[in-house]
């Protein structure tokens, strides 16, 4: 299944885990930053970001970056040549 995240004319094409609607990049963090689930989500997000960067894929539109940060479309992270 594909992530349901959409922003304007951007549609995420990342796959999702069986029990999720959003990919790891668009999934919200659990409320308790001390929980094991929070650590697992943080680690998975980090790994996915590193994977995308290694493939020179710099599209991070709407990525949920942290519990106190608001996801947003950031043109700085999206190359102009796409």
N, C-alpha and C positions, 0 to 999 in steps of 0.2 A: 504494500500500500504506500501511497505517496503522501507527504506532509500536506496538511490543509492550509498552511500559512499563505496568505495573499496580501499584497500591499500595492495599491494602484494597479499597474499592469504587470507586476512581478508575481510569479507563482513559484513557490519552492518546489524543487524536483527531488529532494532528498527522500530516502525511504524512512519508514517509521517502524518501531518495534510493534509487535503484534497487538499489544493492549493500549497503544497510544494513538492519538490523532495528529500529533506534531513530531517532527524529527527532533533529535537531541538539541540542535541549535535553536529551535523555536520553542522548545519545552520550557515551561516556567520552573524555577527552583522551588523545592519544598520550603515550607515556612521556617522550619527549625534548622538554622545553619550548623547546629551541633549534631544533627542526625546522620546516620550512615547513608541514607538515601541522598541527602544533600551532597555529601562527599562523592558519591557515585555519579551523580548528575554533573557535578563540577569536573570530575576527572574525564567523563565521557565527552563533555563539551570541549575541554582542552584538547583531547585526542583528535576530535573531529576538525577543530580549527587547524591544528598542525597538519593533518592529512590534506585539507583543502589548500593550505599555503604551499605544501610540498608539490601539489599539482598545478600551482600557479593560478588557482581559483580564488579570487579575492572578493567574491560576492558574499557579503554578510548582511544582506538586507533583513532588518527586523530581528536580528539575533538577540536572544535574551542573554545578556552578558553578566548579570548578577542580580541579587535580590533587591538592591537599592537603585538599580539603573533601569531606565525606561528604554525598551527596544525602539529603534528608529531606523529609518533608511538613511544611510550615510554615504553621500556621493563620493567622499574621499576614498572609501573602500571599494568602490566599483570602477574598474578601469574604463576609460572612454572608448577604447578600441573594440568593445563588444557589440 
